[in-house]
Amino acid sequence: MKQTLVIGSTVVDVLLGIPRIPLRGEDVNITSLEYRPGGCAYNVYKILRRFDTPALLCSPVGSGVYGRMVREYLAAEGVNPFVNLEEENGCCYCLVENDGERTFLSHHGAEYLFSRSWMKDLDYSHIDSIFICGIEVEDPTGSEIVEYVCEHPRLELYFAPGPRIMNILPARLEQIFARRPVVHLNETEARAYAGSLSGKTTGKGDLPGVEEAAEILTGRTGNTVVITLGEAGCYYRGEWNGCRGGMAAGYVPGIPVTVRDTVGAGDTHCGALIASLKQGKNLREACEIANKTAAAVVGTAC
């Protein structure tokens, strides 16, 4: 099996446990404080490795206290930084409420930069696919990522646009969609984006449903879309094991758990999905495995 090239950020997640999101001007005591390696690319890469799926992490590491921490995290896993930069590394403050829901406050630094020049010495005989996510594509050097994936059309593309899908320049999205990516996103993201395309943006009740959103998205990409639904599992619409003959679709139920925190849940689901597809599972089987893996990360069994 060949490698998936995972492009994106590795950051320090600063997890702050709080009873609830504070009101403006309010004082709230935190209930816990934890530092943890994170970032969309790192999280996906970590899951690929857990599934014994070959992967290469293309994640720049900067300077400063958070850059040092990232290097320590990577070294503990036997991973060398793909590239070292002089700019400071940022971090992500993760506000985790009692019910496990999370809110992110991101400080972007070197970890969100990208240059095609970093890739000149790669041996593509060992690479068959690329993973990218929306937060890096949105940033100033996101155009470099888009141009890079367009320069390598033979590599399968996995794209997790995330909540920033509504902020990515339309021209960049069109370039990515023209590459026929497998798209992974959650219900809120999928319905909001599909609504913006269909003109249904006046309120949540007026947005397209999950099935309509998936149909709209596959119409843009011509490839698989997986929409996560939290505790309800996920919905898939896509080609069955690469067959170009038509689209299969269906719901895959979630796994009941008591939620601890949902930080990294989407990345975990995406990584497990990619690993399972690359190991020859069909789309529904891959979604079942992804649901189980994400459930194991966010909570404990009921």
C-alpha positions in Angstrom: 0.0 0.0 0.0 1.3 3.5 -0.9 1.4 6.6 1.3 -1.2 9.3 1.8 0.5 12.7 1.8 -1.2 14.6 4.7 -0.9 18.3 4.2 -1.7 20.8 6.9 -1.2 21.9 10.5 0.2 20.4 13.6 -0.6 22.6 16.6 -0.7 22.6 20.4 -4.3 22.3 21.5 -4.8 24.1 24.8 -7.9 22.4 26.2 -9.8 24.5 28.8 -12.7 22.7 30.6 -15.5 25.1 31.3 -19.1 24.7 32.6 -20.4 26.7 29.6 -19.4 29.4 27.2 -19.2 32.6 29.3 -21.4 35.6 28.7 -19.8 38.9 27.7 -18.0 40.5 30.7 -18.5 37.4 32.8 -15.9 35.6 34.9 -15.8 31.8 34.7 -13.4 29.4 36.5 -12.0 26.6 34.3 -12.4 23.1 35.5 -9.4 21.6 33.7 -6.3 22.5 31.7 -4.6 20.2 29.2 -2.0 20.6 26.5 -2.4 18.1 23.6 -1.0 17.8 20.1 -3.6 18.6 17.5 -4.4 20.2 14.2 -6.4 18.6 11.4 -3.5 17.2 9.5 -1.8 15.8 12.6 -5.1 14.2 13.8 -5.7 12.5 10.4 -2.1 11.4 10.2 -2.2 9.9 13.7 -5.3 7.8 12.8 -3.8 6.6 9.6 -0.8 5.3 11.5 -3.0 3.6 14.0 -4.6 1.7 11.2 -1.2 0.8 9.8 -1.9 2.8 6.7 1.3 4.4 5.2 1.3 8.2 5.5 3.6 11.2 5.2 2.9 14.3 7.3 3.7 17.5 5.5 3.3 19.9 8.4 5.6 22.9 8.9 6.9 23.6 12.4 7.8 27.1 13.5 9.6 28.7 16.4 8.6 29.8 19.9 7.2 27.9 22.8 4.5 26.1 20.8 7.0 25.2 18.0 9.2 23.6 20.6 6.2 21.7 22.1 5.2 20.4 18.6 8.8 19.2 17.9 8.7 17.3 21.2 5.3 15.7 20.4 6.5 14.6 16.9 9.9 13.4 18.3 8.0 11.2 20.8 6.3 9.5 17.8 9.6 9.2 15.8 8.5 11.9 13.3 10.8 14.6 12.0 9.3 18.0 11.1 8.7 18.1 7.3 10.1 21.7 7.2 11.3 24.1 9.9 10.4 27.7 9.7 11.5 30.9 11.5 8.0 32.2 12.0 6.4 31.4 15.4 4.1 28.5 15.8 0.5 29.3 16.8 -1.9 27.3 19.0 -5.6 26.5 19.3 -7.5 27.3 22.5 -10.3 24.6 22.8 -13.1 25.5 25.1 -14.7 22.2 26.2 -18.1 22.5 27.9 -19.5 20.0 30.4 -21.5 18.2 27.6 -18.3 17.7 25.6 -19.1 20.3 22.9 -16.1 22.4 21.9 -15.4 25.9 20.6 -12.1 26.8 19.0 -10.1 30.0 19.2 -7.2 29.7 16.8 -4.0 31.7 16.7 -2.5 31.0 13.3 1.3 30.8 12.9 3.9 28.9 10.9 1.8 25.7 11.0 -0.6 27.2 8.5 1.9 28.1 5.8 2.7 26.1 2.7 5.0 26.2 -0.3 5.1 23.9 -3.3 8.9 24.2 -3.2 8.9 22.0 -0.1 7.7 19.1 -2.2 10.5 19.0 -4.9 12.3 16.0 -3.5 9.4 13.8 -2.9 9.4 10.3 -4.4 6.0 10.0 -5.9 6.4 6.3 -6.7 5.5 5.8 -3.0 2.5 8.2 -2.9 -1.0 7.6 -4.2 -3.2 10.1 -2.4 -3.3 13.5 -0.7 -5.3 14.8 2.2 -6.0 18.6 2.6 -8.4 20.5 4.8 -10.2 23.8 4.4 -8.6 25.9 7.1 -5.2 25.8 5.3 -6.8 26.3 1.9 -8.5 29.5 3.2 -5.2 31.0 4.5 -3.0 33.2 2.3 -0.7 30.4 1.1 -3.8 28.2 0.4 -3.4 29.0 -3.3 -0.1 27.1 -3.1 -1.9 24.0 -1.8 -4.6 24.2 -4.5 -2.0 24.6 -7.3 0.0 21.7 -5.8 -2.9 19.3 -5.8 -3.9 20.4 -9.3 -0.3 19.7 -10.5 -0.7 16.0 -9.4 -4.1 14.9 -10.9 -3.2 11.2 -10.7 -3.2 11.3 -6.9 -6.5 10.6 -5.2 -7.6 13.7 -3.2 -9.4 13.7 0.2 -10.8 17.0 1.2 -12.2 18.0 4.6 -13.3 21.6 4.2 -14.5 22.0 7.8 -16.4 25.1 9.0 -14.3 27.4 6.9 -16.0 26.1 3.7 -18.1 29.3 3.7 -14.9 31.5 3.8 -12.8 29.8 1.2 -12.5 31.8 -2.0 -15.0 30.3 -4.5 -12.3 30.1 -7.2 -10.2 27.9 -4.9 -13.1 25.6 -4.1 -13.9 25.2 -7.8 -10.3 24.2 -8.5 -10.4 21.6 -5.7 -13.8 20.3 -6.8 -12.6 19.9 -10.3 -10.1 17.4 -8.9 -13.0 15.1 -8.0 -12.1 14.8 -4.3 -13.7 12.6 -1.7 -15.3 15.2 0.6 -15.8 14.8 4.3 -17.7 17.3 6.4 -20.4 17.6 9.1 -24.1 18.2 8.8 -23.9 21.9 9.7 -21.1 22.5 7.1 -22.8 20.5 4.4 -26.2 22.1 4.7 -24.8 25.6 5.0 -22.7 25.2 1.9 -25.4 23.5 -0.1 -27.8 26.2 1.0 -25.5 28.9 -0.3 -25.5 27.1 -3.7 -29.3 26.6 -3.8 -30.2 30.0 -2.5 -31.8 28.5 0.7 -30.0 30.6 3.3 -32.7 32.4 5.2 -32.7 30.2 8.2 -31.7 26.7 9.4 -35.2 25.3 8.7 -34.9 26.5 5.1 -31.6 24.9 4.4 -31.3 21.7 2.3 -31.6 18.5 4.3 -28.7 16.1 4.6 -29.6 14.0 1.6 -30.2 17.0 -0.6 -27.0 18.6 0.5 -25.1 15.4 -0.3 -26.7 15.2 -3.7 -25.7 18.9 -4.4 -22.1 18.3 -3.3 -21.6 15.1 -5.3 -23.0 17.0 -8.3 -20.2 19.5 -7.8 -17.4 16.9 -7.4 -18.6 13.8 -9.2 -17.3 11.8 -6.3 -18.0 10.5 -2.8 -19.3 12.7 0.0 -19.5 11.6 3.7 -21.5 13.8 6.1 -21.1 13.2 9.8 -24.2 13.5 12.0 -22.8 13.5 15.6 -24.3 10.8 17.7 -26.6 9.8 14.8 -23.6 8.5 12.8 -23.1 9.6 9.2 -24.7 9.7 5.7 -22.7 8.7 2.6 -23.3 9.2 -1.1 -20.7 8.0 -3.5 -19.2 5.5 -5.8 -19.0 1.9 -4.6 -15.4 0.8 -4.3 -14.4 3.2 -7.1 -17.0 2.0 -9.6 -17.9 5.0 -11.9 -21.3 3.5 -12.8 -23.4 5.4 -10.3 -23.9 6.7 -6.7 -24.9 4.6 -3.7 -26.3 6.3 -0.6 -27.4 5.6 2.9 -27.3 6.3 6.6 -24.9 4.5 9.0 -26.0 4.6 12.6 -23.7 6.0 15.3 -22.3 4.2 18.4 -23.9 5.3 21.7 -21.3 6.8 24.1 -21.1 9.1 27.0 -19.3 12.1 25.5 -16.1 13.4 27.2 -15.1 15.9 24.6 -15.5 16.2 20.8 -12.1 17.8 20.0 -10.7 16.0 17.0 -13.8 13.9 16.4 -14.3 14.9 12.8 -10.6 14.4 12.0 -10.6 11.0 13.6 -13.7 10.0 11.6 -12.0 11.3 8.4 -8.7 9.5 9.1 -10.5 6.2 9.8 -12.6 6.5 6.6 -9.5 7.1 4.5 -7.6 4.2 6.1 -10.6 1.8 5.6 -11.1 2.8 2.0 -7.5 2.3 1.2 -7.6 -1.1 2.9 -10.3 -2.2 0.4 -13.4 -1.7 2.5 -16.5 -0.6 0.7 -18.0 2.8 1.4 -20.6 1.6 4.0 -18.0 -0.6 5.8 -15.6 2.3 5.9 -18.3 4.6 7.4 -19.1 1.9 10.0 -15.4 1.7 11.1 -15.1 5.5 11.1 -18.2 5.8 13.3 -16.7 3.3 15.8 -13.3 5.0 15.8 -14.7 8.5 16.4 -17.0 7.2 19.1 -14.0 5.6 20.9 -12.2 9.0 20.8 -15.0 11.3 22.0 -16.5 9.2 24.8 -16.9 6.0 26.8 -19.4 3.3 25.9 -22.9 3.6 27.4 
